[in-house]
């Protein structure tokens, strides 16, 4: 939960407006829940742990529609 709060704060500092930030837990928590972690994801998770960082896996830009004319 702390990582999610910190991530939201960082995204807001970057002038972004996060609508949804989800934490998926540690490697151990995910394995206990039955998730399979492929080698590429495992390397990325270890890097985030080593660098005390978070991974932003997906961002969708939402723009207001502009009226023509």
Chimera marker file (.cmm) of the C-alpha trace (Angstrom):
<marker_set name="trace">
<marker id="1" x="0.000" y="0.000" z="0.000" r="1" g="1" b="0" radius="0.5"/>
<marker id="2" x="2.864" y="2.370" z="0.775" r="1" g="1" b="0" radius="0.5"/>
<marker id="3" x="4.401" y="1.849" z="-2.674" r="1" g="1" b="0" radius="0.5"/>
<marker id="4" x="1.068" y="2.668" z="-4.317" r="1" g="1" b="0" radius="0.5"/>
<marker id="5" x="0.725" y="5.909" z="-2.314" r="1" g="1" b="0" radius="0.5"/>
<marker id="6" x="4.283" y="6.921" z="-3.170" r="1" g="1" b="0" radius="0.5"/>
<marker id="7" x="3.742" y="6.105" z="-6.850" r="1" g="1" b="0" radius="0.5"/>
<marker id="8" x="0.603" y="8.255" z="-6.980" r="1" g="1" b="0" radius="0.5"/>
<marker id="9" x="2.503" y="11.136" z="-5.353" r="1" g="1" b="0" radius="0.5"/>
<marker id="10" x="5.345" y="10.851" z="-7.885" r="1" g="1" b="0" radius="0.5"/>
<marker id="11" x="2.946" y="10.711" z="-10.841" r="1" g="1" b="0" radius="0.5"/>
<marker id="12" x="1.166" y="13.823" z="-9.565" r="1" g="1" b="0" radius="0.5"/>
<marker id="13" x="4.514" y="15.629" z="-9.217" r="1" g="1" b="0" radius="0.5"/>
<marker id="14" x="5.100" y="14.789" z="-12.891" r="1" g="1" b="0" radius="0.5"/>
<marker id="15" x="1.855" y="16.654" z="-13.739" r="1" g="1" b="0" radius="0.5"/>
<marker id="16" x="-0.012" y="13.413" z="-14.407" r="1" g="1" b="0" radius="0.5"/>
<marker id="17" x="-3.433" y="12.594" z="-12.987" r="1" g="1" b="0" radius="0.5"/>
<marker id="18" x="-3.502" y="8.899" z="-12.146" r="1" g="1" b="0" radius="0.5"/>
<marker id="19" x="-6.985" y="7.387" z="-12.176" r="1" g="1" b="0" radius="0.5"/>
<marker id="20" x="-5.987" y="3.916" z="-11.020" r="1" g="1" b="0" radius="0.5"/>
<marker id="21" x="-2.766" y="2.582" z="-9.543" r="1" g="1" b="0" radius="0.5"/>
<marker id="22" x="-2.666" y="-1.089" z="-8.605" r="1" g="1" b="0" radius="0.5"/>
<marker id="23" x="-0.081" y="-2.890" z="-6.508" r="1" g="1" b="0" radius="0.5"/>
<marker id="24" x="0.359" y="-6.581" z="-7.313" r="1" g="1" b="0" radius="0.5"/>
<marker id="25" x="2.519" y="-7.509" z="-4.337" r="1" g="1" b="0" radius="0.5"/>
<marker id="26" x="5.963" y="-8.981" z="-3.945" r="1" g="1" b="0" radius="0.5"/>
<marker id="27" x="7.324" y="-11.888" z="-5.951" r="1" g="1" b="0" radius="0.5"/>
<marker id="28" x="6.684" y="-14.200" z="-2.994" r="1" g="1" b="0" radius="0.5"/>
<marker id="29" x="3.113" y="-12.954" z="-2.516" r="1" g="1" b="0" radius="0.5"/>
<marker id="30" x="2.338" y="-13.448" z="-6.196" r="1" g="1" b="0" radius="0.5"/>
<marker id="31" x="3.767" y="-16.983" z="-6.231" r="1" g="1" b="0" radius="0.5"/>
<marker id="32" x="1.733" y="-17.851" z="-3.114" r="1" g="1" b="0" radius="0.5"/>
<marker id="33" x="-1.376" y="-16.610" z="-4.951" r="1" g="1" b="0" radius="0.5"/>
<marker id="34" x="-0.642" y="-18.983" z="-7.834" r="1" g="1" b="0" radius="0.5"/>
<marker id="35" x="0.743" y="-16.529" z="-10.390" r="1" g="1" b="0" radius="0.5"/>
<marker id="36" x="3.401" y="-17.744" z="-12.789" r="1" g="1" b="0" radius="0.5"/>
<marker id="37" x="6.205" y="-15.217" z="-13.231" r="1" g="1" b="0" radius="0.5"/>
<marker id="38" x="8.167" y="-15.506" z="-16.464" r="1" g="1" b="0" radius="0.5"/>
<marker id="39" x="11.908" y="-14.839" z="-16.540" r="1" g="1" b="0" radius="0.5"/>
<marker id="40" x="11.577" y="-11.377" z="-18.135" r="1" g="1" b="0" radius="0.5"/>
<marker id="41" x="9.108" y="-10.226" z="-15.475" r="1" g="1" b="0" radius="0.5"/>
<marker id="42" x="11.252" y="-11.787" z="-12.744" r="1" g="1" b="0" radius="0.5"/>
<marker id="43" x="14.306" y="-9.803" z="-13.919" r="1" g="1" b="0" radius="0.5"/>
<marker id="44" x="12.244" y="-6.597" z="-13.999" r="1" g="1" b="0" radius="0.5"/>
<marker id="45" x="10.881" y="-7.236" z="-10.495" r="1" g="1" b="0" radius="0.5"/>
<marker id="46" x="14.392" y="-7.887" z="-9.155" r="1" g="1" b="0" radius="0.5"/>
<marker id="47" x="15.666" y="-4.679" z="-10.765" r="1" g="1" b="0" radius="0.5"/>
<marker id="48" x="12.848" y="-2.684" z="-9.158" r="1" g="1" b="0" radius="0.5"/>
<marker id="49" x="13.696" y="-4.238" z="-5.794" r="1" g="1" b="0" radius="0.5"/>
<marker id="50" x="17.428" y="-3.522" z="-6.200" r="1" g="1" b="0" radius="0.5"/>
<marker id="51" x="16.746" y="0.090" z="-7.201" r="1" g="1" b="0" radius="0.5"/>
<marker id="52" x="13.965" y="0.598" z="-4.627" r="1" g="1" b="0" radius="0.5"/>
<marker id="53" x="11.652" y="1.642" z="-7.439" r="1" g="1" b="0" radius="0.5"/>
<marker id="54" x="8.261" y="0.831" z="-8.887" r="1" g="1" b="0" radius="0.5"/>
<marker id="55" x="7.238" y="-0.363" z="-12.326" r="1" g="1" b="0" radius="0.5"/>
<marker id="56" x="4.650" y="1.564" z="-14.321" r="1" g="1" b="0" radius="0.5"/>
<marker id="57" x="3.465" y="-1.069" z="-16.771" r="1" g="1" b="0" radius="0.5"/>
<marker id="58" x="0.726" y="0.770" z="-18.611" r="1" g="1" b="0" radius="0.5"/>
<marker id="59" x="-0.305" y="4.359" z="-19.150" r="1" g="1" b="0" radius="0.5"/>
<marker id="60" x="-3.315" y="5.471" z="-21.178" r="1" g="1" b="0" radius="0.5"/>
<marker id="61" x="-3.570" y="9.115" z="-22.152" r="1" g="1" b="0" radius="0.5"/>
<marker id="62" x="-7.062" y="10.563" z="-21.943" r="1" g="1" b="0" radius="0.5"/>
<marker id="63" x="-7.740" y="13.798" z="-23.768" r="1" g="1" b="0" radius="0.5"/>
<marker id="64" x="-10.816" y="15.971" z="-23.839" r="1" g="1" b="0" radius="0.5"/>
<marker id="65" x="-12.493" y="15.994" z="-27.226" r="1" g="1" b="0" radius="0.5"/>
<marker id="66" x="-12.191" y="19.327" z="-28.988" r="1" g="1" b="0" radius="0.5"/>
<marker id="67" x="-15.178" y="20.673" z="-30.899" r="1" g="1" b="0" radius="0.5"/>
<marker id="68" x="-14.483" y="21.500" z="-34.543" r="1" g="1" b="0" radius="0.5"/>
<marker id="69" x="-15.030" y="25.075" z="-35.528" r="1" g="1" b="0" radius="0.5"/>
<link id1="1" id2="2" r="1" g="1" b="0" radius="0.2"/>
<link id1="2" id2="3" r="1" g="1" b="0" radius="0.2"/>
<link id1="3" id2="4" r="1" g="1" b="0" radius="0.2"/>
<link id1="4" id2="5" r="1" g="1" b="0" radius="0.2"/>
<link id1="5" id2="6" r="1" g="1" b="0" radius="0.2"/>
<link id1="6" id2="7" r="1" g="1" b="0" radius="0.2"/>
<link id1="7" id2="8" r="1" g="1" b="0" radius="0.2"/>
<link id1="8" id2="9" r="1" g="1" b="0" radius="0.2"/>
<link id1="9" id2="10" r="1" g="1" b="0" radius="0.2"/>
<link id1="10" id2="11" r="1" g="1" b="0" radius="0.2"/>
<link id1="11" id2="12" r="1" g="1" b="0" radius="0.2"/>
<link id1="12" id2="13" r="1" g="1" b="0" radius="0.2"/>
<link id1="13" id2="14" r="1" g="1" b="0" radius="0.2"/>
<link id1="14" id2="15" r="1" g="1" b="0" radius="0.2"/>
<link id1="15" id2="16" r="1" g="1" b="0" radius="0.2"/>
<link id1="16" id2="17" r="1" g="1" b="0" radius="0.2"/>
<link id1="17" id2="18" r="1" g="1" b="0" radius="0.2"/>
<link id1="18" id2="19" r="1" g="1" b="0" radius="0.2"/>
<link id1="19" id2="20" r="1" g="1" b="0" radius="0.2"/>
<link id1="20" id2="21" r="1" g="1" b="0" radius="0.2"/>
<link id1="21" id2="22" r="1" g="1" b="0" radius="0.2"/>
<link id1="22" id2="23" r="1" g="1" b="0" radius="0.2"/>
<link id1="23" id2="24" r="1" g="1" b="0" radius="0.2"/>
<link id1="24" id2="25" r="1" g="1" b="0" radius="0.2"/>
<link id1="25" id2="26" r="1" g="1" b="0" radius="0.2"/>
<link id1="26" id2="27" r="1" g="1" b="0" radius="0.2"/>
<link id1="27" id2="28" r="1" g="1" b="0" radius="0.2"/>
<link id1="28" id2="29" r="1" g="1" b="0" radius="0.2"/>
<link id1="29" id2="30" r="1" g="1" b="0" radius="0.2"/>
<link id1="30" id2="31" r="1" g="1" b="0" radius="0.2"/>
<link id1="31" id2="32" r="1" g="1" b="0" radius="0.2"/>
<link id1="32" id2="33" r="1" g="1" b="0" radius="0.2"/>
<link id1="33" id2="34" r="1" g="1" b="0" radius="0.2"/>
<link id1="34" id2="35" r="1" g="1" b="0" radius="0.2"/>
<link id1="35" id2="36" r="1" g="1" b="0" radius="0.2"/>
<link id1="36" id2="37" r="1" g="1" b="0" radius="0.2"/>
<link id1="37" id2="38" r="1" g="1" b="0" radius="0.2"/>
<link id1="38" id2="39" r="1" g="1" b="0" radius="0.2"/>
<link id1="39" id2="40" r="1" g="1" b="0" radius="0.2"/>
<link id1="40" id2="41" r="1" g="1" b="0" radius="0.2"/>
<link id1="41" id2="42" r="1" g="1" b="0" radius="0.2"/>
<link id1="42" id2="43" r="1" g="1" b="0" radius="0.2"/>
<link id1="43" id2="44" r="1" g="1" b="0" radius="0.2"/>
<link id1="44" id2="45" r="1" g="1" b="0" radius="0.2"/>
<link id1="45" id2="46" r="1" g="1" b="0" radius="0.2"/>
<link id1="46" id2="47" r="1" g="1" b="0" radius="0.2"/>
<link id1="47" id2="48" r="1" g="1" b="0" radius="0.2"/>
<link id1="48" id2="49" r="1" g="1" b="0" radius="0.2"/>
<link id1="49" id2="50" r="1" g="1" b="0" radius="0.2"/>
<link id1="50" id2="51" r="1" g="1" b="0" radius="0.2"/>
<link id1="51" id2="52" r="1" g="1" b="0" radius="0.2"/>
<link id1="52" id2="53" r="1" g="1" b="0" radius="0.2"/>
<link id1="53" id2="54" r="1" g="1" b="0" radius="0.2"/>
<link id1="54" id2="55" r="1" g="1" b="0" radius="0.2"/>
<link id1="55" id2="56" r="1" g="1" b="0" radius="0.2"/>
<link id1="56" id2="57" r="1" g="1" b="0" radius="0.2"/>
<link id1="57" id2="58" r="1" g="1" b="0" radius="0.2"/>
<link id1="58" id2="59" r="1" g="1" b="0" radius="0.2"/>
<link id1="59" id2="60" r="1" g="1" b="0" radius="0.2"/>
<link id1="60" id2="61" r="1" g="1" b="0" radius="0.2"/>
<link id1="61" id2="62" r="1" g="1" b="0" radius="0.2"/>
<link id1="62" id2="63" r="1" g="1" b="0" radius="0.2"/>
<link id1="63" id2="64" r="1" g="1" b="0" radius="0.2"/>
<link id1="64" id2="65" r="1" g="1" b="0" radius="0.2"/>
<link id1="65" id2="66" r="1" g="1" b="0" radius="0.2"/>
<link id1="66" id2="67" r="1" g="1" b="0" radius="0.2"/>
<link id1="67" id2="68" r="1" g="1" b="0" radius="0.2"/>
<link id1="68" id2="69" r="1" g="1" b="0" radius="0.2"/>
</marker_set>
